[in-house]
């Protein structure tokens, strides 16, 4: 049995959620977007990844909460390319706006 706090999603539910993340560090020109797309596709997530003008990478990912949380874990891990120094993020209910996961320019 999982406690569910207002505004939070239970950890074991497959509820669709949206992760908005801004990843900073050495994350451009190191294949970060390519590997993020590959990881998201492996997890069956939809969304987008883009380079931001400030040198960070922006990610929007939607899918079942456990899979979105796995992408979030990967972003913070040594498995991600480059050198991630910070991940600013928010999680909300999914909107269903995407049909695939792709790089946007």
Backbone as CSV, one residue per row, in Angstrom:
resi,resn,N_x,N_y,N_z,CA_x,CA_y,CA_z,C_x,C_y,C_z
1,UNK,0.842,-1.175,0.000,0.000,0.000,0.000,0.885,1.234,0.000
2,UNK,0.615,2.158,-0.900,1.430,3.350,-1.037,0.628,4.572,-0.607
3,UNK,1.235,5.397,0.255,0.587,6.649,0.619,0.603,7.572,-0.576
4,UNK,-0.496,8.261,-0.791,-0.569,9.204,-1.894,-0.873,10.576,-1.319
5,UNK,0.080,11.469,-1.439,-0.085,12.812,-0.918,-0.728,13.688,-1.983
6,UNK,-1.494,14.696,-1.594,-2.093,15.590,-2.587,-1.020,16.175,-3.494
7,UNK,-1.280,16.166,-4.801,-0.344,16.735,-5.759,0.806,15.820,-6.118
8,UNK,0.839,14.611,-5.546,1.899,13.662,-5.873,1.275,12.406,-6.459
9,UNK,2.101,11.659,-7.173,1.650,10.424,-7.772,2.248,9.271,-6.994
10,UNK,1.500,8.182,-6.818,2.041,7.049,-6.083,3.161,6.395,-6.874
11,UNK,4.170,5.927,-6.174,5.387,5.419,-6.803,5.155,4.147,-7.608
12,UNK,4.123,3.371,-7.266,3.932,2.105,-7.962,2.844,2.177,-9.031
13,UNK,2.232,3.328,-9.205,1.146,3.454,-10.178,1.705,3.659,-11.574
14,UNK,0.992,3.186,-12.557,1.381,3.406,-13.939,0.735,4.654,-14.498
15,UNK,0.351,5.587,-13.639,-0.302,6.800,-14.099,0.594,7.541,-15.078
16,UNK,0.015,8.053,-16.166,0.835,8.823,-17.102,1.200,10.180,-16.499
17,UNK,2.484,10.498,-16.546,2.977,11.763,-16.007,3.862,12.448,-17.035
18,UNK,4.108,13.738,-16.789,4.991,14.538,-17.645,6.151,15.038,-16.805
19,UNK,7.351,14.808,-17.305,8.559,15.344,-16.694,9.029,16.514,-17.546
20,UNK,9.192,17.676,-16.931,9.846,18.819,-17.560,11.179,18.965,-16.855
21,UNK,12.273,18.875,-17.618,13.595,18.931,-16.998,14.506,19.871,-17.786
22,UNK,15.352,20.563,-17.043,16.417,21.394,-17.615,17.716,20.844,-17.057
23,UNK,18.548,20.279,-17.951,19.787,19.625,-17.557,20.936,20.559,-17.894
24,UNK,21.766,20.866,-16.890,22.912,21.744,-17.138,24.211,21.025,-16.805
25,UNK,25.285,21.562,-17.349,26.615,20.974,-17.221,27.233,20.924,-18.606
26,UNK,28.050,19.926,-18.864,28.611,19.713,-20.200,27.675,18.725,-20.894
27,UNK,26.628,19.265,-21.516,25.574,18.423,-22.082,25.256,18.762,-23.533
28,UNK,26.013,19.667,-24.134,25.863,19.940,-25.561,27.146,19.522,-26.263
29,UNK,27.007,19.053,-27.508,28.131,18.582,-28.334,28.781,17.319,-27.772
30,UNK,28.016,16.525,-27.012,28.527,15.267,-26.455,27.581,14.098,-26.745
31,UNK,26.601,14.312,-27.645,25.639,13.257,-27.966,24.516,13.132,-26.955
32,UNK,24.361,14.131,-26.095,23.361,14.034,-25.020,21.941,13.876,-25.563
33,UNK,21.586,14.690,-26.562,20.223,14.596,-27.109,19.992,13.232,-27.756
34,UNK,20.957,12.755,-28.536,20.825,11.456,-29.193,20.593,10.348,-28.166
35,UNK,21.411,10.316,-27.125,21.294,9.260,-26.116,20.027,9.407,-25.287
36,UNK,19.563,10.646,-25.106,18.301,10.856,-24.392,17.140,10.306,-25.206
37,UNK,17.146,10.557,-26.512,16.105,9.992,-27.382,16.150,8.470,-27.309
38,UNK,17.341,7.903,-27.395,17.475,6.441,-27.362,16.954,5.863,-26.042
39,UNK,17.322,6.478,-24.933,16.856,5.997,-23.626,15.339,6.133,-23.517
40,UNK,14.805,7.278,-23.935,13.356,7.487,-23.866,12.612,6.480,-24.740
41,UNK,13.131,6.222,-25.928,12.493,5.231,-26.808,12.566,3.841,-26.197
42,UNK,13.698,3.498,-25.595,13.830,2.195,-24.929,12.781,2.043,-23.830
43,UNK,12.457,3.148,-23.163,11.472,3.119,-22.087,10.032,3.270,-22.594
44,UNK,9.872,3.559,-23.884,8.537,3.722,-24.460,7.911,5.071,-24.145
45,UNK,8.739,6.078,-23.891,8.227,7.410,-23.548,8.044,8.254,-24.807
46,UNK,7.240,9.287,-24.695,7.067,10.266,-25.760,7.515,11.621,-25.244
47,UNK,7.853,12.524,-26.181,8.248,13.865,-25.770,9.289,14.457,-26.681
48,UNK,10.051,15.407,-26.127,11.054,16.118,-26.913,12.298,16.402,-26.081
49,UNK,13.402,16.640,-26.809,14.644,17.087,-26.189,15.221,18.160,-27.098
50,UNK,15.770,19.220,-26.494,16.327,20.311,-27.290,17.495,20.959,-26.577
51,UNK,18.398,21.542,-27.374,19.451,22.382,-26.814,18.858,23.750,-26.521
52,UNK,19.148,24.281,-25.350,18.727,25.635,-24.994,19.874,26.604,-25.274
53,UNK,19.540,27.865,-25.501,20.541,28.889,-25.809,21.571,29.070,-24.699
54,UNK,21.208,28.742,-23.463,22.130,28.948,-22.333,23.100,27.782,-22.117
55,UNK,23.098,26.794,-23.035,23.998,25.649,-22.910,23.380,24.456,-22.206
56,UNK,22.181,24.613,-21.680,21.492,23.493,-21.035,20.697,22.715,-22.084
57,UNK,20.125,21.605,-21.659,19.263,20.794,-22.518,17.894,20.720,-21.852
58,UNK,16.849,20.958,-22.641,15.476,20.879,-22.146,14.829,19.580,-22.579
59,UNK,14.142,18.950,-21.640,13.492,17.667,-21.908,12.058,17.722,-21.419
60,UNK,11.151,17.246,-22.259,9.768,17.009,-21.859,9.502,15.552,-22.190
61,UNK,9.143,14.755,-21.192,8.903,13.331,-21.404,7.596,12.924,-20.746
62,UNK,6.825,12.120,-21.456,5.566,11.612,-20.919,5.514,10.094,-21.019
63,UNK,4.847,9.496,-20.034,4.643,8.061,-20.019,4.243,7.613,-18.632
64,UNK,4.147,6.296,-18.427,3.816,5.781,-17.099,4.843,6.254,-16.070
65,UNK,4.373,6.631,-14.902,5.254,7.222,-13.897,6.527,6.426,-13.613
66,UNK,6.477,5.098,-13.434,7.730,4.383,-13.139,8.769,4.528,-14.258
67,UNK,8.316,4.613,-15.499,9.246,4.736,-16.622,9.801,6.154,-16.725
68,UNK,8.968,7.148,-16.457,9.440,8.535,-16.435,10.450,8.715,-15.306
69,UNK,10.198,8.090,-14.164,11.144,8.179,-13.047,12.461,7.488,-13.379
70,UNK,12.420,6.442,-14.200,13.649,5.792,-14.643,14.454,6.725,-15.550
71,UNK,13.782,7.464,-16.440,14.492,8.449,-17.260,15.113,9.517,-16.367
72,UNK,14.376,9.966,-15.379,14.900,10.970,-14.447,16.129,10.435,-13.721
73,UNK,16.087,9.191,-13.279,17.241,8.579,-12.612,18.430,8.544,-13.564
74,UNK,18.182,8.140,-14.822,19.250,8.054,-15.824,19.889,9.418,-16.074
75,UNK,19.075,10.462,-16.144,19.606,11.812,-16.378,20.616,12.206,-15.307
76,UNK,20.407,11.760,-14.089,21.265,12.118,-12.957,22.418,11.137,-12.754
77,UNK,22.480,10.089,-13.577,23.466,9.034,-13.365,24.712,9.236,-14.220
78,UNK,25.725,8.438,-13.947,26.951,8.468,-14.751,26.737,7.823,-16.120
79,UNK,25.582,7.187,-16.332,25.266,6.583,-17.629,24.979,7.640,-18.692
80,UNK,24.498,8.800,-18.278,24.184,9.877,-19.224,25.490,10.451,-19.772
81,UNK,25.518,10.808,-21.050,26.751,11.339,-21.639,27.075,12.739,-21.132
82,UNK,28.315,13.135,-21.326,28.733,14.458,-20.880,28.938,14.473,-19.379
83,UNK,28.714,15.635,-18.800,28.835,15.782,-17.349,27.646,16.590,-16.854
84,UNK,26.677,15.905,-16.277,25.490,16.565,-15.749,25.838,17.165,-14.395
85,UNK,25.655,18.474,-14.276,25.915,19.149,-13.015,24.642,19.414,-12.226
86,UNK,23.517,19.605,-12.938,22.268,19.913,-12.247,21.091,19.506,-13.126
87,UNK,20.021,19.053,-12.487,18.764,18.768,-13.178,17.667,19.485,-12.410
88,UNK,17.076,20.484,-13.048,15.909,21.148,-12.477,14.702,20.505,-13.130
89,UNK,13.709,20.145,-12.341,12.610,19.356,-12.901,11.303,19.629,-12.207
90,UNK,10.248,19.281,-12.903,8.913,19.244,-12.316,8.172,18.077,-12.955
91,UNK,7.272,17.473,-12.200,6.461,16.365,-12.691,5.003,16.760,-12.517
92,UNK,4.229,16.547,-13.568,2.807,16.871,-13.539,2.054,15.787,-14.305
93,UNK,0.763,15.938,-14.411,-0.039,14.986,-15.182,0.320,15.096,-16.656
94,UNK,0.356,13.968,-17.338,0.647,13.960,-18.776,-0.502,14.614,-19.538
95,UNK,-0.160,15.196,-20.686,-1.181,15.822,-21.531,-1.514,14.982,-22.756
96,UNK,-0.646,14.025,-23.091,-0.860,13.216,-24.283,-0.547,13.959,-25.571
97,UNK,0.269,15.012,-25.482,0.551,15.874,-26.632,1.516,15.269,-27.645
98,UNK,2.194,14.174,-27.303,3.250,13.639,-28.169,2.899,12.242,-28.671
99,UNK,3.438,11.910,-29.852,3.237,10.556,-30.390,4.551,9.796,-30.470
100,UNK,5.680,10.491,-30.287,6.996,9.858,-30.328,7.923,10.683,-29.453
101,UNK,9.202,10.278,-29.400,10.203,11.070,-28.687,11.217,11.534,-29.717
102,UNK,11.443,12.858,-29.799,12.303,13.362,-30.859,13.067,14.610,-30.432
103,UNK,14.107,14.895,-31.192,14.873,16.124,-31.020,14.107,17.242,-31.713
104,UNK,13.995,18.379,-31.042,13.425,19.569,-31.682,14.486,20.648,-31.715
105,UNK,14.405,21.491,-32.717,15.412,22.523,-32.924,14.829,23.905,-32.730
